[in-house]
Amino acid sequence: MSIDPIAAAVAGLLAAQLMEAPTYLQRAAGLGLRQDIFAEGGAILRVPRRYRRLAGWAGHALLAVVIVLLYATFFQAVAHNDHLAWWGMLAGAIHGVIGGIVVGAWPDLHPDMPDPVPAPGVFYRHYGRRDVVEFVVGHLWFGLTAGVLYALLHANLPFSAAL
């Protein structure tokens, strides 16, 4: 069975949006989340403030496509393209651990956006419990949705491969 790059790209784009939607909904509701991955991404790319969130969104979407292509390789090699919801959650957990360490390892990855913000720390722990939980759950949710969507969109996999 081969990797389906179109299915991986679509799954990555959709999973990335579903991953970040709860964060932005909580921010809009005033629930105190401080992480803003789209603003961070645009600031990292040194895009003018006016376009930071748009550029960050595009960068996050592109990165998600690459990550789901890696997931697809993992799904084929380890999971034999079966039970991809569960394997996706495992991949999401690994992805989250790596991402959580990266967030804390390079505090200068968080330049002014649009105001100076403190370094978030590992897993955004300097931002508070809600940010940590959202970061961890977001990566598990990304893996789950990426696995299910990839299985459902793959040209040669039965729908049963999703669960």
C-alpha positions in Angstrom: 0.0 0.0 0.0 1.4 3.4 -0.9 1.3 6.8 0.7 -1.4 9.0 -0.7 0.1 12.6 -0.7 -3.2 14.2 -1.6 -5.0 12.6 1.3 -2.1 13.6 3.6 -2.2 17.2 2.4 -6.0 17.5 2.8 -5.9 15.7 6.2 -3.1 18.0 7.3 -4.9 21.2 6.3 -8.1 20.2 8.0 -6.5 18.7 11.1 -4.5 21.9 11.5 -7.6 24.1 11.5 -9.4 21.7 13.9 -6.4 21.7 16.2 -6.3 25.5 16.6 -10.1 26.2 16.5 -10.6 25.5 20.3 -7.7 27.8 21.2 -9.1 30.7 19.2 -12.6 30.1 20.4 -11.4 30.2 24.0 -9.4 33.4 23.3 -12.5 35.0 21.7 -14.6 34.0 24.8 -12.0 35.7 27.0 -10.9 32.5 28.8 -7.3 33.7 29.3 -5.4 31.6 26.7 -2.2 33.4 25.8 -0.8 31.2 23.1 -1.5 32.6 19.6 0.3 30.2 17.1 -0.7 32.2 14.1 0.6 35.5 15.4 3.8 33.7 16.7 4.3 32.1 13.2 4.0 35.4 11.5 6.3 37.1 13.9 8.9 34.3 13.6 8.8 34.9 9.8 9.2 38.6 10.5 6.1 39.5 8.5 4.7 43.0 9.0 2.2 43.2 11.8 -0.7 43.7 9.5 -0.2 40.3 7.9 1.2 38.3 10.8 -1.8 36.1 11.6 -2.4 35.4 7.9 1.3 34.4 7.3 1.3 32.4 10.5 -1.8 30.6 9.5 -0.3 29.8 6.1 3.0 28.6 7.7 1.1 26.5 10.2 -1.0 24.9 7.4 2.1 24.1 5.3 3.9 22.7 8.3 0.8 20.5 9.1 0.9 19.1 5.6 4.5 18.1 6.0 3.8 16.6 9.4 0.9 14.5 8.1 3.1 13.3 5.3 5.5 12.1 8.1 2.5 10.6 9.9 1.5 8.8 6.6 5.0 7.3 6.4 4.6 6.1 10.0 1.1 4.8 9.4 2.3 2.7 6.5 5.6 1.5 8.1 4.3 0.8 11.7 0.6 0.7 11.7 0.2 -1.0 8.3 -2.5 1.6 7.5 -4.9 0.1 10.0 -6.6 1.7 13.1 -5.3 5.1 12.1 -7.3 7.0 14.7 -5.3 5.3 17.5 -2.0 5.4 15.7 -2.7 9.0 14.9 -3.2 9.8 18.6 0.1 8.1 19.3 1.8 10.2 16.5 0.1 13.3 17.9 1.5 12.5 21.4 5.0 12.2 20.0 4.5 15.3 17.9 3.3 17.1 21.0 6.3 16.1 23.1 8.7 17.3 20.5 6.7 20.5 19.9 6.4 21.1 23.7 10.2 20.9 24.1 10.8 23.1 21.0 8.5 25.8 22.4 10.5 25.9 25.6 14.0 25.3 24.1 14.0 28.5 22.0 12.4 31.4 23.7 13.5 33.7 21.0 11.0 32.0 18.7 8.4 34.2 20.3 9.2 37.7 19.2 6.9 40.7 19.7 3.4 39.7 18.5 2.4 42.6 18.5 3.5 43.4 22.0 6.4 41.8 23.9 5.3 38.5 25.5 7.3 36.4 27.9 8.8 33.2 26.7 6.2 30.5 27.0 8.4 27.8 28.5 8.1 24.0 27.8 4.5 23.1 26.8 3.6 26.8 27.3 3.8 26.3 31.0 4.7 29.9 31.7 1.3 30.9 30.2 -0.8 28.9 32.6 -2.6 25.6 33.1 -5.2 26.3 30.4 -2.5 26.8 27.8 -0.7 23.6 28.7 -3.9 21.6 28.5 -4.8 23.2 25.2 -1.4 22.5 23.8 -1.4 18.8 24.8 -5.0 18.1 23.9 -4.6 20.0 20.6 -1.8 17.7 19.5 -3.7 14.6 20.5 -6.7 15.9 18.6 -4.5 16.8 15.6 -3.2 13.2 15.5 -6.6 11.7 15.9 -8.2 13.8 13.2 -5.2 13.5 10.9 -5.3 9.7 11.2 -9.1 9.4 10.6 -9.1 11.9 7.7 -6.1 10.3 6.1 -7.8 6.9 6.2 -11.1 8.2 4.9 -9.4 10.2 2.1 -6.8 7.6 1.1 -7.6 6.3 -2.4 -6.8 2.6 -1.5 -7.9 2.2 2.1 -11.2 1.0 3.3 -13.2 3.2 5.7 -12.6 0.6 8.4 -8.9 1.6 8.4 -9.9 4.8 10.2 -10.9 3.0 13.4 
